[in-house]
């Protein structure tokens, strides 16, 4: 399941974070990072998924 979340995080970083933690602080941080740049959003999403 984590592999699927990581693949979704590469395509749509906020979706991967949402599937992992739901709508919370980490989700909104990821939205902001993705809007600032696609790569920071991906890095944050993979970090959140790998950490939990």
PDB file of N, H, CA, C and O in Angstrom:
ATOM      1  N   UNK A   1       0.824  -1.193   0.000  1.00  0.00           N
ATOM      2  CA  UNK A   1       0.000   0.000   0.000  1.00  0.00           C
ATOM      3  C   UNK A   1       0.869   1.257   0.000  1.00  0.00           C
ATOM      4  O   UNK A   1       0.518   2.259  -0.623  1.00  0.00           O
ATOM      5  N   UNK A   2       2.007   1.200   0.703  1.00  0.00           N
ATOM      6  H   UNK A   2       2.292   0.386   1.210  1.00  0.00           H
ATOM      7  CA  UNK A   2       2.889   2.365   0.706  1.00  0.00           C
ATOM      8  C   UNK A   2       3.446   2.648  -0.677  1.00  0.00           C
ATOM      9  O   UNK A   2       3.639   3.807  -1.044  1.00  0.00           O
ATOM     10  N   UNK A   3       3.707   1.600  -1.446  1.00  0.00           N
ATOM     11  H   UNK A   3       3.550   0.658  -1.148  1.00  0.00           H
ATOM     12  CA  UNK A   3       4.213   1.797  -2.804  1.00  0.00           C
ATOM     13  C   UNK A   3       3.184   2.539  -3.654  1.00  0.00           C
ATOM     14  O   UNK A   3       3.548   3.417  -4.437  1.00  0.00           O
ATOM     15  N   UNK A   4       1.921   2.201  -3.511  1.00  0.00           N
ATOM     16  H   UNK A   4       1.625   1.488  -2.875  1.00  0.00           H
ATOM     17  CA  UNK A   4       0.858   2.895  -4.235  1.00  0.00           C
ATOM     18  C   UNK A   4       0.780   4.361  -3.813  1.00  0.00           C
ATOM     19  O   UNK A   4       0.608   5.243  -4.654  1.00  0.00           O
ATOM     20  N   UNK A   5       0.908   4.617  -2.518  1.00  0.00           N
ATOM     21  H   UNK A   5       1.048   3.900  -1.835  1.00  0.00           H
ATOM     22  CA  UNK A   5       0.887   6.004  -2.031  1.00  0.00           C
ATOM     23  C   UNK A   5       2.072   6.794  -2.556  1.00  0.00           C
ATOM     24  O   UNK A   5       1.930   7.970  -2.891  1.00  0.00           O
ATOM     25  N   UNK A   6       3.231   6.170  -2.632  1.00  0.00           N
ATOM     26  H   UNK A   6       3.345   5.215  -2.359  1.00  0.00           H
ATOM     27  CA  UNK A   6       4.411   6.868  -3.155  1.00  0.00           C
ATOM     28  C   UNK A   6       4.236   7.180  -4.626  1.00  0.00           C
ATOM     29  O   UNK A   6       4.594   8.269  -5.072  1.00  0.00           O
ATOM     30  N   UNK A   7       3.694   6.244  -5.387  1.00  0.00           N
ATOM     31  H   UNK A   7       3.403   5.359  -5.024  1.00  0.00           H
ATOM     32  CA  UNK A   7       3.438   6.500  -6.808  1.00  0.00           C
ATOM     33  C   UNK A   7       2.416   7.624  -6.990  1.00  0.00           C
ATOM     34  O   UNK A   7       2.584   8.470  -7.869  1.00  0.00           O
ATOM     35  N   UNK A   8       1.377   7.643  -6.186  1.00  0.00           N
ATOM     36  H   UNK A   8       1.240   6.956  -5.472  1.00  0.00           H
ATOM     37  CA  UNK A   8       0.409   8.732  -6.246  1.00  0.00           C
ATOM     38  C   UNK A   8       1.029  10.053  -5.828  1.00  0.00           C
ATOM     39  O   UNK A   8       0.651  11.108  -6.337  1.00  0.00           O
ATOM     40  N   UNK A   9       1.977  10.000  -4.903  1.00  0.00           N
ATOM     41  H   UNK A   9       2.283   9.143  -4.489  1.00  0.00           H
ATOM     42  CA  UNK A   9       2.651  11.219  -4.454  1.00  0.00           C
ATOM     43  C   UNK A   9       3.512  11.818  -5.546  1.00  0.00           C
ATOM     44  O   UNK A   9       3.696  13.034  -5.595  1.00  0.00           O
ATOM     45  N   UNK A  10       4.035  10.991  -6.411  1.00  0.00           N
ATOM     46  H   UNK A  10       3.885  10.003  -6.372  1.00  0.00           H
ATOM     47  CA  UNK A  10       4.831  11.506  -7.523  1.00  0.00           C
ATOM     48  C   UNK A  10       3.927  12.189  -8.534  1.00  0.00           C
ATOM     49  O   UNK A  10       4.302  13.206  -9.118  1.00  0.00           O
ATOM     50  N   UNK A  11       2.744  11.640  -8.741  1.00  0.00           N
ATOM     51  H   UNK A  11       2.439  10.814  -8.266  1.00  0.00           H
ATOM     52  CA  UNK A  11       1.805  12.243  -9.694  1.00  0.00           C
ATOM     53  C   UNK A  11       1.088  13.448  -9.100  1.00  0.00           C
ATOM     54  O   UNK A  11       1.042  14.514  -9.713  1.00  0.00           O
ATOM     55  N   UNK A  12       0.530  13.278  -7.908  1.00  0.00           N
ATOM     56  H   UNK A  12       0.567  12.412  -7.410  1.00  0.00           H
ATOM     57  CA  UNK A  12      -0.206  14.340  -7.207  1.00  0.00           C
ATOM     58  C   UNK A  12       0.193  14.310  -5.735  1.00  0.00           C
ATOM     59  O   UNK A  12      -0.410  13.578  -4.951  1.00  0.00           O
ATOM     60  N   UNK A  13       1.195  15.089  -5.348  1.00  0.00           N
ATOM     61  H   UNK A  13       1.685  15.684  -5.985  1.00  0.00           H
ATOM     62  CA  UNK A  13       1.694  15.029  -3.973  1.00  0.00           C
ATOM     63  C   UNK A  13       0.628  15.208  -2.884  1.00  0.00           C
ATOM     64  O   UNK A  13       0.650  14.458  -1.908  1.00  0.00           O
ATOM     65  N   UNK A  14      -0.301  16.164  -3.002  1.00  0.00           N
ATOM     66  H   UNK A  14      -0.318  16.774  -3.795  1.00  0.00           H
ATOM     67  CA  UNK A  14      -1.295  16.283  -1.928  1.00  0.00           C
ATOM     68  C   UNK A  14      -2.185  15.047  -1.775  1.00  0.00           C
ATOM     69  O   UNK A  14      -2.645  14.755  -0.671  1.00  0.00           O
ATOM     70  N   UNK A  15      -2.430  14.331  -2.852  1.00  0.00           N
ATOM     71  H   UNK A  15      -2.057  14.569  -3.748  1.00  0.00           H
ATOM     72  CA  UNK A  15      -3.253  13.126  -2.766  1.00  0.00           C
ATOM     73  C   UNK A  15      -2.568  12.053  -1.927  1.00  0.00           C
ATOM     74  O   UNK A  15      -3.214  11.391  -1.114  1.00  0.00           O
ATOM     75  N   UNK A  16      -1.274  11.881  -2.122  1.00  0.00           N
ATOM     76  H   UNK A  16      -0.750  12.418  -2.782  1.00  0.00           H
ATOM     77  CA  UNK A  16      -0.538  10.898  -1.322  1.00  0.00           C
ATOM     78  C   UNK A  16      -0.553  11.241   0.155  1.00  0.00           C
ATOM     79  O   UNK A  16      -0.713  10.360   0.999  1.00  0.00           O
ATOM     80  N   UNK A  17      -0.388  12.523   0.471  1.00  0.00           N
ATOM     81  H   UNK A  17      -0.258  13.239  -0.215  1.00  0.00           H
ATOM     82  CA  UNK A  17      -0.414  12.959   1.873  1.00  0.00           C
ATOM     83  C   UNK A  17      -1.823  12.792   2.438  1.00  0.00           C
ATOM     84  O   UNK A  17      -1.981  12.363   3.581  1.00  0.00           O
ATOM     85  N   UNK A  18      -2.835  13.122   1.660  1.00  0.00           N
ATOM     86  H   UNK A  18      -2.707  13.470   0.731  1.00  0.00           H
ATOM     87  CA  UNK A  18      -4.219  12.965   2.112  1.00  0.00           C
ATOM     88  C   UNK A  18      -4.518  11.503   2.445  1.00  0.00           C
ATOM     89  O   UNK A  18      -5.151  11.216   3.462  1.00  0.00           O
ATOM     90  N   UNK A  19      -4.073  10.589   1.605  1.00  0.00           N
ATOM     91  H   UNK A  19      -3.559  10.821   0.779  1.00  0.00           H
ATOM     92  CA  UNK A  19      -4.326   9.172   1.868  1.00  0.00           C
ATOM     93  C   UNK A  19      -3.589   8.683   3.111  1.00  0.00           C
ATOM     94  O   UNK A  19      -4.033   7.739   3.765  1.00  0.00           O
ATOM     95  N   UNK A  20      -2.479   9.313   3.436  1.00  0.00           N
ATOM     96  H   UNK A  20      -2.119  10.080   2.905  1.00  0.00           H
ATOM     97  CA  UNK A  20      -1.700   8.897   4.600  1.00  0.00           C
ATOM     98  C   UNK A  20      -2.228   9.503   5.899  1.00  0.00           C
ATOM     99  O   UNK A  20      -2.412   8.788   6.884  1.00  0.00           O
ATOM    100  N   UNK A  21      -2.473  10.827   5.909  1.00  0.00           N
ATOM    101  H   UNK A  21      -2.323  11.408   5.109  1.00  0.00           H
ATOM    102  CA  UNK A  21      -2.799  11.498   7.169  1.00  0.00           C
ATOM    103  C   UNK A  21      -4.156  12.185   7.173  1.00  0.00           C
ATOM    104  O   UNK A  21      -4.588  12.661   8.223  1.00  0.00           O
ATOM    105  N   UNK A  22      -4.832  12.254   6.057  1.00  0.00           N
ATOM    106  H   UNK A  22      -4.481  11.867   5.204  1.00  0.00           H
ATOM    107  CA  UNK A  22      -6.113  12.947   5.996  1.00  0.00           C
ATOM    108  C   UNK A  22      -5.903  14.447   5.861  1.00  0.00           C
ATOM    109  O   UNK A  22      -4.799  14.912   5.578  1.00  0.00           O
ATOM    110  N   UNK A  23      -6.979  15.196   6.069  1.00  0.00           N
ATOM    111  H   UNK A  23      -7.876  14.818   6.299  1.00  0.00           H
ATOM    112  CA  UNK A  23      -6.881  16.648   5.962  1.00  0.00           C
ATOM    113  C   UNK A  23      -6.441  17.177   7.318  1.00  0.00           C
ATOM    114  O   UNK A  23      -7.204  17.199   8.284  1.00  0.00           O
ATOM    115  N   UNK A  24      -5.200  17.597   7.357  1.00  0.00           N
ATOM    116  H   UNK A  24      -4.580  17.579   6.573  1.00  0.00           H
ATOM    117  CA  UNK A  24      -4.618  18.128   8.583  1.00  0.00           C
ATOM    118  C   UNK A  24      -3.521  19.110   8.212  1.00  0.00           C
ATOM    119  O   UNK A  24      -3.446  19.579   7.076  1.00  0.00           O
ATOM    120  N   UNK A  25      -2.688  19.407   9.166  1.00  0.00           N
ATOM    121  H   UNK A  25      -2.749  19.026  10.089  1.00  0.00           H
ATOM    122  CA  UNK A  25      -1.617  20.375   8.959  1.00  0.00           C
ATOM    123  C   UNK A  25      -0.656  19.932   7.861  1.00  0.00           C
ATOM    124  O   UNK A  25      -0.265  20.739   7.017  1.00  0.00           O
ATOM    125  N   UNK A  26      -0.272  18.653   7.866  1.00  0.00           N
ATOM    126  H   UNK A  26      -0.589  17.998   8.552  1.00  0.00           H
ATOM    127  CA  UNK A  26       0.668  18.167   6.856  1.00  0.00           C
ATOM    128  C   UNK A  26       0.087  18.255   5.452  1.00  0.00           C
ATOM    129  O   UNK A  26       0.822  18.515   4.499  1.00  0.00           O
ATOM    130  N   UNK A  27      -1.202  18.045   5.307  1.00  0.00           N
ATOM    131  H   UNK A  27      -1.799  17.834   6.080  1.00  0.00           H
ATOM    132  CA  UNK A  27      -1.861  18.164   4.002  1.00  0.00           C
ATOM    133  C   UNK A  27      -1.763  19.587   3.489  1.00  0.00           C
ATOM    134  O   UNK A  27      -1.421  19.800   2.326  1.00  0.00           O
ATOM    135  N   UNK A  28      -2.060  20.576   4.345  1.00  0.00           N
ATOM    136  H   UNK A  28      -2.338  20.403   5.290  1.00  0.00           H
ATOM    137  CA  UNK A  28      -2.030  21.971   3.919  1.00  0.00           C
ATOM    138  C   UNK A  28      -0.604  22.439   3.648  1.00  0.00           C
ATOM    139  O   UNK A  28      -0.378  23.237   2.738  1.00  0.00           O
ATOM    140  N   UNK A  29       0.360  21.951   4.427  1.00  0.00           N
ATOM    141  H   UNK A  29       0.176  21.302   5.166  1.00  0.00           H
ATOM    142  CA  UNK A  29       1.758  22.270   4.154  1.00  0.00           C
ATOM    143  C   UNK A  29       2.147  21.730   2.790  1.00  0.00           C
ATOM    144  O   UNK A  29       2.846  22.399   2.029  1.00  0.00           O
ATOM    145  N   UNK A  30       1.699  20.527   2.481  1.00  0.00           N
ATOM    146  H   UNK A  30       1.132  19.983   3.100  1.00  0.00           H
ATOM    147  CA  UNK A  30       2.024  19.938   1.185  1.00  0.00           C
ATOM    148  C   UNK A  30       1.384  20.705   0.038  1.00  0.00           C
ATOM    149  O   UNK A  30       2.001  20.865  -1.015  1.00  0.00           O
ATOM    150  N   UNK A  31       0.167  21.178   0.222  1.00  0.00           N
ATOM    151  H   UNK A  31      -0.335  21.048   1.077  1.00  0.00           H
ATOM    152  CA  UNK A  31      -0.476  22.000  -0.821  1.00  0.00           C
ATOM    153  C   UNK A  31       0.368  23.240  -1.086  1.00  0.00           C
ATOM    154  O   UNK A  31       0.617  23.587  -2.241  1.00  0.00           O
ATOM    155  N   UNK A  32       0.812  23.912  -0.021  1.00  0.00           N
ATOM    156  H   UNK A  32       0.610  23.630   0.917  1.00  0.00           H
ATOM    157  CA  UNK A  32       1.634  25.119  -0.187  1.00  0.00           C
ATOM    158  C   UNK A  32       2.962  24.802  -0.866  1.00  0.00           C
ATOM    159  O   UNK A  32       3.403  25.542  -1.745  1.00  0.00           O
ATOM    160  N   UNK A  33       3.595  23.715  -0.467  1.00  0.00           N
ATOM    161  H   UNK A  33       3.236  23.114   0.247  1.00  0.00           H
ATOM    162  CA  UNK A  33       4.865  23.342  -1.097  1.00  0.00           C
ATOM    163  C   UNK A  33       4.684  22.982  -2.561  1.00  0.00           C
ATOM    164  O   UNK A  33       5.531  23.311  -3.392  1.00  0.00           O
ATOM    165  N   UNK A  34       3.599  22.315  -2.880  1.00  0.00           N
ATOM    166  H   UNK A  34       2.911  22.048  -2.206  1.00  0.00           H
ATOM    167  CA  UNK A  34       3.335  21.954  -4.272  1.00  0.00           C
ATOM    168  C   UNK A  34       3.055  23.192  -5.113  1.00  0.00           C
ATOM    169  O   UNK A  34       3.465  23.261  -6.271  1.00  0.00           O
ATOM    170  N   UNK A  35       2.364  24.164  -4.541  1.00  0.00           N
ATOM    171  H   UNK A  35       2.030  24.108  -3.600  1.00  0.00           H
ATOM    172  CA  UNK A  35       2.107  25.404  -5.274  1.00  0.00           C
ATOM    173  C   UNK A  35       3.390  26.212  -5.483  1.00  0.00           C
ATOM    174  O   UNK A  35       3.552  26.878  -6.506  1.00  0.00           O
ATOM    175  N   UNK A  36       4.293  26.149  -4.514  1.00  0.00           N
ATOM    176  H   UNK A  36       4.161  25.608  -3.683  1.00  0.00           H
ATOM    177  CA  UNK A  36       5.573  26.868  -4.637  1.00  0.00           C
ATOM    178  C   UNK A  36       6.508  26.177  -5.621  1.00  0.00           C
ATOM    179  O   UNK A  36       7.320  26.831  -6.275  1.00  0.00           O
ATOM    180  N   UNK A  37       6.400  24.896  -5.722  1.00  0.00           N
ATOM    181  H   UNK A  37       5.741  24.364  -5.190  1.00  0.00           H
ATOM    182  CA  UNK A  37       7.234  24.122  -6.638  1.00  0.00           C
ATOM    183  C   UNK A  37       6.853  22.663  -6.552  1.00  0.00           C
ATOM    184  O   UNK A  37       6.602  22.142  -5.465  1.00  0.00           O
ATOM    185  N   UNK A  38       6.809  22.017  -7.671  1.00  0.00           N
ATOM    186  H   UNK A  38       7.013  22.440  -8.553  1.00  0.00           H
ATOM    187  CA  UNK A  38       6.338  20.631  -7.723  1.00  0.00           C
ATOM    188  C   UNK A  38       7.273  19.689  -6.957  1.00  0.00           C
ATOM    189  O   UNK A  38       6.812  18.797  -6.245  1.00  0.00           O
ATOM    190  N   UNK A  39       8.578  19.886  -7.104  1.00  0.00           N
ATOM    191  H   UNK A  39       8.953  20.610  -7.683  1.00  0.00           H
ATOM    192  CA  UNK A  39       9.554  19.003  -6.468  1.00  0.00           C
ATOM    193  C   UNK A  39       9.491  19.073  -4.938  1.00  0.00           C
ATOM    194  O   UNK A  39       9.512  18.022  -4.298  1.00  0.00           O
ATOM    195  N   UNK A  40       9.413  20.262  -4.320  1.00  0.00           N
ATOM    196  H   UNK A  40       9.396  21.115  -4.841  1.00  0.00           H
ATOM    197  CA  UNK A  40       9.283  20.269  -2.854  1.00  0.00           C
ATOM    198  C   UNK A  40       8.028  19.538  -2.359  1.00  0.00           C
ATOM    199  O   UNK A  40       8.053  18.910  -1.300  1.00  0.00           O
ATOM    200  N   UNK A  41       6.951  19.618  -3.113  1.00  0.00           N
ATOM    201  H   UNK A  41       6.931  20.128  -3.973  1.00  0.00           H
ATOM    202  CA  UNK A  41       5.733  18.892  -2.749  1.00  0.00           C
ATOM    203  C   UNK A  41       5.936  17.390  -2.792  1.00  0.00           C
ATOM    204  O   UNK A  41       5.449  16.668  -1.922  1.00  0.00           O
ATOM    205  N   UNK A  42       6.655  16.915  -3.805  1.00  0.00           N
ATOM    206  H   UNK A  42       7.050  17.501  -4.512  1.00  0.00           H
ATOM    207  CA  UNK A  42       6.936  15.483  -3.919  1.00  0.00           C
ATOM    208  C   UNK A  42       7.827  15.021  -2.773  1.00  0.00           C
ATOM    209  O   UNK A  42       7.563  13.992  -2.151  1.00  0.00           O
ATOM    210  N   UNK A  43       8.876  15.778  -2.497  1.00  0.00           N
ATOM    211  H   UNK A  43       9.091  16.613  -3.002  1.00  0.00           H
ATOM    212  CA  UNK A  43       9.801  15.408  -1.417  1.00  0.00           C
ATOM    213  C   UNK A  43       9.071  15.350  -0.081  1.00  0.00           C
ATOM    214  O   UNK A  43       9.262  14.412   0.693  1.00  0.00           O
ATOM    215  N   UNK A  44       8.247  16.334   0.189  1.00  0.00           N
ATOM    216  H   UNK A  44       8.091  17.096  -0.439  1.00  0.00           H
ATOM    217  CA  UNK A  44       7.498  16.347   1.442  1.00  0.00           C
ATOM    218  C   UNK A  44       6.534  15.169   1.520  1.00  0.00           C
ATOM    219  O   UNK A  44       6.430  14.524   2.563  1.00  0.00           O
ATOM    220  N   UNK A  45       5.835  14.886   0.440  1.00  0.00           N
ATOM    221  H   UNK A  45       5.919  15.410  -0.407  1.00  0.00           H
ATOM    222  CA  UNK A  45       4.868  13.779   0.438  1.00  0.00           C
ATOM    223  C   UNK A  45       5.561  12.438   0.673  1.00  0.00           C
ATOM    224  O   UNK A  45       5.083  11.627   1.466  1.00  0.00           O
ATOM    225  N   UNK A  46       6.669  12.201  -0.001  1.00  0.00           N
ATOM    226  H   UNK A  46       7.057  12.860  -0.645  1.00  0.00           H
ATOM    227  CA  UNK A  46       7.386  10.934   0.179  1.00  0.00           C
ATOM    228  C   UNK A  46       7.934  10.842   1.597  1.00  0.00           C
ATOM    229  O   UNK A  46       7.938   9.764   2.191  1.00  0.00           O
ATOM    230  N   UNK A  47       8.390  11.950   2.136  1.00  0.00           N
ATOM    231  H   UNK A  47       8.387  12.826   1.653  1.00  0.00           H
ATOM    232  CA  UNK A  47       8.892  11.976   3.513  1.00  0.00           C
ATOM    233  C   UNK A  47       7.778  11.624   4.504  1.00  0.00           C
ATOM    234  O   UNK A  47       7.996  10.846   5.433  1.00  0.00           O
ATOM    235  N   UNK A  48       6.605  12.187   4.308  1.00  0.00           N
ATOM    236  H   UNK A  48       6.428  12.818   3.553  1.00  0.00           H
ATOM    237  CA  UNK A  48       5.467  11.900   5.200  1.00  0.00           C
ATOM    238  C   UNK A  48       5.091  10.424   5.116  1.00  0.00           C
ATOM    239  O   UNK A  48       4.829   9.799   6.144  1.00  0.00           O
ATOM    240  N   UNK A  49       5.061   9.866   3.928  1.00  0.00           N
ATOM    241  H   UNK A  49       5.273  10.374   3.093  1.00  0.00           H
ATOM    242  CA  UNK A  49       4.674   8.470   3.755  1.00  0.00           C
ATOM    243  C   UNK A  49       5.730   7.534   4.344  1.00  0.00           C
ATOM    244  O   UNK A  49       5.390   6.547   4.995  1.00  0.00           O
ATOM    245  N   UNK A  50       6.995   7.838   4.119  1.00  0.00           N
ATOM    246  H   UNK A  50       7.271   8.640   3.589  1.00  0.00           H
ATOM    247  CA  UNK A  50       8.072   6.982   4.610  1.00  0.00           C
ATOM    248  C   UNK A  50       8.214   7.065   6.136  1.00  0.00           C
ATOM    249  O   UNK A  50       8.626   6.101   6.781  1.00  0.00           O
ATOM    250  N   UNK A  51       7.869   8.221   6.700  1.00  0.00           N
ATOM    251  H   UNK A  51       7.535   9.004   6.176  1.00  0.00           H
ATOM    252  CA  UNK A  51       8.015   8.418   8.135  1.00  0.00           C
ATOM    253  C   UNK A  51       6.995   7.627   8.925  1.00  0.00           C
ATOM    254  O   UNK A  51       7.305   7.190  10.033  1.00  0.00           O
ATOM    255  N   UNK A  52       5.805   7.423   8.418  1.00  0.00           N
ATOM    256  H   UNK A  52       5.552   7.777   7.517  1.00  0.00           H
ATOM    257  CA  UNK A  52       4.740   6.758   9.187  1.00  0.00           C
ATOM    258  C   UNK A  52       4.616   5.313   8.843  1.00  0.00           C
ATOM    259  O   UNK A  52       3.769   4.616   9.402  1.00  0.00           O
TER     260      UNK A  52
END
